[in-house]
Amino acid sequence: MTQAMDIHPPRQIMIVKRDFDSIHVMRLNQMIQEEDQGHLIAITMEEGIAHIFIVTQHKTMLKQKVEKTVAKSTKFNASKKSSQKNKFFELVVQALEKEFTGENGYLFAKVKCCVIGSPGFVRENFYNYLKEISDKKQSSFIKDLISMTIIEHCSTGFKHSLNELLGS
């Protein structure tokens, strides 16, 4: 039976085992080296839903799921839809800040790239939103995120689109 756990700095762990075979030693060494390698933030999104992942060489973790109702667009409620989209984008930014600043800031220091994928123009709208608020907030986190962001197409904003996003 395999069990997994996350250990975050400054906590330490000691593993005591009488005999380690070569496969276990190799796997432990890979995990140690993985901490020094670059990570990737991947975001799959569409209107009203976003999944934020951290991707390393050996694992992929869903860090946050953001959901917000966004009304369908009609000529009567265009301003309402725009404000709902901005609120959704704000929630995504807050989720990113929660996961990659403060106590979890050590993880963002290892991030080398951020890939945002969506159907339609959601990814471009979100990227433009990031640029817009980076000027207002003067946030170094958002400026760093923008500088390492790549936008790509994927068919949906759900978790199963991650493979498609990373493949492209």
C-alpha positions in Angstrom: 0.0 0.0 0.0 1.4 3.4 -1.0 0.8 6.5 1.0 1.7 10.1 0.1 2.2 13.2 2.2 3.4 16.7 1.6 6.1 18.1 3.7 6.6 21.9 3.5 9.6 23.9 4.9 10.7 24.4 7.6 9.4 21.0 8.7 11.9 18.1 8.3 11.3 14.4 8.1 13.5 11.4 9.0 12.8 8.0 7.4 14.0 5.1 9.4 14.1 1.7 7.6 16.5 -1.2 8.1 17.2 -1.9 4.5 16.5 0.3 1.6 16.7 -1.4 -1.8 18.1 0.4 -4.8 14.7 1.4 -6.2 13.7 3.1 -2.9 17.0 5.0 -2.7 16.7 6.1 -6.3 13.1 7.3 -5.8 14.1 9.3 -2.6 17.0 10.9 -4.5 14.6 11.9 -7.3 12.2 13.5 -4.9 15.1 15.5 -3.3 16.3 16.6 -6.7 12.8 17.5 -7.8 12.6 20.2 -5.1 15.5 22.0 -6.8 14.0 21.8 -10.3 11.6 24.2 -11.9 7.9 23.9 -11.5 5.0 24.9 -13.8 1.7 26.5 -12.9 -1.0 25.4 -15.2 -4.5 27.0 -15.3 -7.4 25.5 -17.3 -10.3 27.9 -17.4 -13.5 28.8 -19.1 -16.2 31.3 -18.1 -17.0 30.6 -14.5 -14.6 27.8 -13.7 -10.8 27.6 -13.3 -8.5 24.8 -12.1 -5.0 25.8 -10.9 -2.3 23.1 -10.9 1.3 22.9 -9.9 3.2 20.5 -12.2 6.6 19.0 -11.3 8.6 16.3 -13.1 7.0 13.5 -11.0 3.6 14.8 -9.9 0.7 17.1 -10.7 -1.4 18.6 -8.0 -4.6 20.5 -8.2 -4.0 23.4 -5.9 -7.3 25.4 -6.3 -10.6 25.2 -8.0 -12.5 28.5 -8.6 -16.1 28.6 -9.5 -18.3 31.7 -10.1 -21.5 32.0 -12.0 -21.2 34.2 -15.1 -24.4 35.2 -16.9 -24.9 34.5 -20.5 -24.4 37.6 -22.7 -27.3 39.5 -24.1 -27.6 43.1 -25.2 -29.5 43.9 -22.0 -27.0 42.6 -19.5 -23.6 43.2 -21.1 -22.4 45.3 -18.2 -23.6 42.8 -15.6 -21.7 40.0 -17.5 -18.5 42.2 -17.6 -18.6 42.8 -13.8 -19.2 39.1 -13.1 -16.3 38.1 -15.4 -14.1 40.6 -13.5 -15.2 39.2 -10.2 -14.4 35.7 -11.5 -10.9 36.8 -12.6 -10.4 38.5 -9.2 -11.2 35.2 -7.5 -8.7 33.4 -9.7 -6.0 36.0 -8.8 -6.8 35.7 -5.1 -6.5 31.9 -5.4 -3.1 32.2 -7.1 -1.9 34.7 -4.4 -3.1 32.4 -1.6 -1.3 29.4 -3.1 2.0 31.1 -4.1 2.6 33.9 -1.7 3.0 34.1 2.1 3.9 30.7 3.7 3.7 29.0 0.2 6.0 31.6 -1.4 8.9 29.2 -1.4 7.0 27.2 -4.1 6.6 30.3 -6.4 10.3 30.9 -6.2 10.7 27.5 -8.0 8.1 28.3 -10.7 9.6 28.8 -14.1 6.5 29.1 -16.2 2.8 29.6 -16.1 0.5 28.2 -18.8 -3.1 29.4 -19.1 -5.4 27.5 -21.4 -9.1 27.9 -22.3 -11.5 27.7 -25.1 -12.5 30.9 -26.8 -11.0 34.2 -25.6 -11.1 33.6 -21.8 -7.4 33.1 -21.6 -6.7 36.3 -23.4 -9.2 38.2 -21.3 -7.7 36.9 -18.1 -4.2 37.7 -19.3 -5.3 41.3 -20.1 -7.0 41.5 -16.7 -3.7 40.5 -15.1 -1.9 43.2 -17.0 -4.5 45.8 -16.0 -4.4 45.0 -12.3 -0.6 44.7 -12.1 -0.5 48.4 -12.9 -3.1 49.2 -10.3 -1.9 47.0 -7.5 1.9 47.3 -8.1 2.2 43.7 -7.1 5.5 42.1 -7.8 3.8 38.6 -7.7 1.5 39.5 -10.5 4.3 41.2 -12.5 6.4 38.1 -12.2 3.4 35.9 -13.1 2.8 37.9 -16.3 6.4 37.7 -17.3 6.4 33.9 -17.3 2.9 33.3 -18.7 2.2 31.5 -21.9 -1.4 31.3 -23.2 -2.7 28.3 -25.2 -5.9 26.8 -26.4 -7.6 23.9 -24.7 -11.1 22.5 -25.3 -12.5 23.0 -21.8 -11.6 24.6 -18.5 -12.0 21.3 -16.6 -9.2 19.1 -15.1 -9.1 16.6 -18.0 -7.9 19.4 -20.4 -4.6 19.6 -18.5 -3.0 16.9 -20.7 -4.2 18.7 -23.9 -2.9 22.0 -22.6 0.6 20.6 -21.7 0.7 18.7 -24.9 0.3 21.8 -27.0 
